[in-house]
Amino acid sequence: MTEPVATGRRYGGVGAPARTAGAIKRGIFRHGGVVAAGLLAFVATTPTTSTTLAASAQSAPASSGLSPTSSSTPYLPKPTGSHPVGTTSLYLKDTSRPDPWVPSVKARELMVSLWYPATSPGRKRAPYMTPKESELLLKSGEITSVPADTLSKTRTSAFTDANPAGRKHGLPLVVLSPGHTKPRTELTALAEDLASRGYAVAAIDHTYENVATTFPDGRVATCVTCEIKKNPAWWEKLAKSRAADVSFVLDQLTGPHSKWKGARLIDTSRIAMAGHSAGGASTVAAMLKDSRIRAGINIDGTTELRIPDSGLARPFLFLGKPATYTPGEGGAAAGWERDWKQLNGWKRWLLVTGAEHTSFTDLGVLADQLGIDLGADIAGIRAMDITRRYVAAFFDLHLRKKSQPLLDKPSARYSEVKHCSPETKTCQ
């Protein structure tokens, strides 16, 4: 159950050394990315070279707002929208069902991060994760070349508990779901960017499915599912469990007794979802379960749950990497082709040349800054710029009804993005 591992090339450098055997051994699960922080484990001791930095600089346009540099203090790229960004965390407890992975826990407990446009910047910039979460993430990837609390020091652009901005029922809501073994924080850069563009964004930690979830009382739930033997039926169970998590979170955010003080700003008629890896596959399951989700994006996630013969008529975007999801090449791509036939609404299949599994998340950016080679042929900052731009275009089109020519044909500005036709097995 592993995802194909490309050669250890760096931003197109065919002469770059291949990954170490140890890095390959830790592997990439096709649904969830690298086990825990194994995303960062590839060539963890390889220093960032001047060639790497030069390639990064060439890959990122000046207008992207992303600056290639090596830094001892990691940071996320600044949001590209016009609004300051606020953030808060919610602890939610679903007493209607036991935890699917630890049945002795009689209620499903979830942590959710919210990002939203703020009236003004706050005084306290939000932490990326706790020192303990950073320690466990790095430990699980067997990374000892950086201090254990390195990731907890990552600089974000959002401000803790800043006052929400917007008119009543004026904010579209986007739900984000991370890859298996990954914390919700891996999607922070995407969430901050959407919030700066006027969206409310909710990212879910699916408890016991990632290396560390910290609750308000100090408890830290670790990854129970990491030790479970995986098969297609198990991945289907995971997708359905996550769909239940998403519906519960929507209930808690939009119901009469919402847990968020800015809930009145949410437009309940404009809700969508995106996820990375297992989170992307779960987007299909969540849309099938919950009609409130009007549009969805699967980012580099292999799907096992089948869309029924009646189909899914809401807008859907596949965004992935050519190594895995090129039409006609079988494997995981065959799952996307199967789903494509059942998608009866607006749909696109886009692949990002040079991307690796992590390229669509914060980890691509952070690995570059820490001098860790993940094997991508595209700079992390460039991949993040592309991810943000196309995800925002999709939601602007389907939740705001704003025309987005970017989604209709190849773009000279984003020449790495190929538009694919499963019917003809071509991408251009």
C-alpha positions, 0 to 999 in steps of 0.5 A, spaced: 500 500 500 505 504 498 505 510 493 510 510 487 517 514 490 520 518 484 528 519 484 531 524 488 531 529 483 531 536 486 527 542 482 529 538 476 536 537 477 537 530 474 544 530 477 542 530 484 543 524 489 538 519 490 534 518 496 537 514 502 535 507 503 532 509 510 528 514 507 525 510 502 524 505 507 520 509 511 515 510 505 509 514 502 502 511 504 498 512 498 492 515 501 496 519 507 503 521 505 509 519 509 508 516 516 507 522 521 513 526 520 516 521 515 514 527 510 520 531 513 525 525 513 527 524 506 535 526 506 534 529 513 541 531 513 542 534 506 544 541 507 540 546 502 545 548 497 546 554 493 543 551 487 537 549 490 536 556 493 537 559 486 532 554 483 527 556 488 528 563 486 527 562 479 520 558 480 517 563 484 514 569 481 515 576 484 508 577 485 507 570 489 508 573 495 513 568 497 520 569 498 525 563 497 530 563 503 534 558 508 532 560 515 533 557 522 526 559 524 521 556 519 515 561 516 509 560 512 508 564 506 504 570 507 497 570 505 495 573 498 488 576 500 486 583 502 484 581 509 488 580 516 487 573 518 484 571 525 484 564 528 482 560 534 481 553 536 475 549 538 474 543 542 468 539 540 465 532 543 460 528 539 456 524 544 452 520 539 458 516 537 464 512 540 470 513 537 471 509 531 478 507 533 478 507 540 471 504 542 473 505 549 472 512 548 465 513 548 464 520 545 468 522 539 473 528 541 475 533 535 480 539 535 478 544 530 482 550 527 478 556 524 481 561 520 477 567 518 478 575 516 479 579 521 477 586 523 484 588 524 491 584 526 491 582 533 496 582 538 499 575 538 501 571 532 498 564 532 502 558 534 503 553 529 503 547 533 505 546 540 513 544 542 510 537 544 507 536 537 513 538 534 517 533 538 512 527 536 512 529 529 519 529 528 521 523 532 516 519 528 520 521 522 526 519 526 529 526 525 534 528 529 538 534 525 533 539 528 531 541 535 525 537 537 521 544 538 523 547 531 516 546 528 513 549 534 517 556 532 514 556 525 511 563 524 504 564 521 500 570 519 494 569 523 492 572 530 489 568 535 482 570 537 482 577 533 475 579 532 472 576 526 470 581 520 464 581 515 456 582 515 451 577 517 451 570 513 457 573 508 462 568 509 463 562 505 465 556 509 471 551 507 472 545 511 479 542 510 481 535 512 489 533 512 492 527 510 492 520 514 498 521 520 498 528 519 495 534 523 490 539 521 496 544 521 499 542 515 494 546 511 495 552 515 498 556 509 492 554 505 487 556 510 490 563 512 490 565 504 483 563 503 481 567 510 485 573 507 480 572 501 474 572 505 472 565 507 471 562 514 476 556 514 475 550 518 481 544 519 479 538 522 484 534 526 481 527 526 483 524 532 487 518 533 489 518 526 495 523 526 501 523 530 499 528 536 492 532 537 492 536 543 486 537 547 485 543 552 486 539 558 493 538 556 491 530 554 495 528 547 492 523 543 497 519 538 496 515 532 492 509 533 491 508 526 498 508 524 499 501 527 493 498 523 494 494 517 491 497 511 487 495 505 481 498 501 476 496 506 480 500 511 481 506 507 473 506 506 472 506 513 476 511 514 473 516 509 466 514 512 469 516 519 471 522 516 465 524 513 461 523 520 467 528 523 465 533 517 458 533 518 458 533 526 463 539 525 458 543 520 452 542 525 457 545 531 458 551 527 452 552 523 447 550 528 443 554 533 448 553 539 454 554 535 461 553 538 464 559 535 463 567 536 463 568 529 458 563 527 453 568 525 457 570 519 457 564 516 453 563 509 450 556 510 448 556 503 455 556 501 459 551 504 465 547 500 470 542 502 477 540 500 482 535 503 489 533 502 491 525 501 486 521 505 483 528 506 482 529 499 479 522 498 474 523 504 471 529 501 468 525 496 465 521 502 463 527 505 459 530 499 455 523 498 453 524 506 452 531 507 448 535 501 450 542 505 457 541 501 456 544 495 463 543 492 469 539 493 477 538 492 481 532 492 488 534 493 492 528 491 488 523 494 487 516 492 479 514 493 476 507 495 469 509 496 465 508 490 460 514 488 454 510 487 451 509 480 446 515 481 452 520 481 455 526 484 452 532 480 456 538 485 462 541 482 469 537 483 476 538 482 482 533 482 488 536 483 495 532 484 501 530 481 503 526 474 507 521 477 501 518 480 494 521 477 496 521 470 490 518 466 491 511 463 497 509 467 493 505 472 494 504 479 491 510 483 489 514 477 484 508 475 480 510 481 480 517 479 478 515 472 472 511 475 470 517 479 470 521 474 465 517 470 460 518 476 461 526 476 455 529 473 457 536 474 462 541 473 469 538 473 476 538 472 483 534 473 489 538 474 496 535 475 502 539 477 508 538 474 514 536 478 510 536 485 511 530 490 505 528 495 507 534 500 508 539 495 501 541 496 502 542 503 506 546 508 511 541 509 513 542 502 515 549 504 518 548 511 522 542 508 526 547 503 527 552 509 530 546 513 534 544 508 531 537 507 530 534 500 523 531 499 524 529 492 520 534 488 522 538 482 518 544 484 520 549 489 515 548 495 514 556 495 512 555 487 507 549 489 504 553 494 503 559 490 499 554 485 495 550 490 493 557 493 491 560 486 487 554 483 483 552 490 481 559 491 479 560 483 475 553 484 471 556 490 471 563 488 467 560 481 462 555 485 461 559 492 461 566 489 459 565 482 466 569 479 468 567 473 475 564 473 478 563 466 484 560 469 480 553 470 478 553 463 485 552 459 492 552 461 495 558 463 502 561 461 503 564 468 502 557 471 505 553 466 506 547 471 499 546 471 496 541 466 489 540 464 487 533 463 482 529 459 481 522 462 477 520 455 483 521 451 488 520 456 491 526 455 494 532 459 496 539 456 
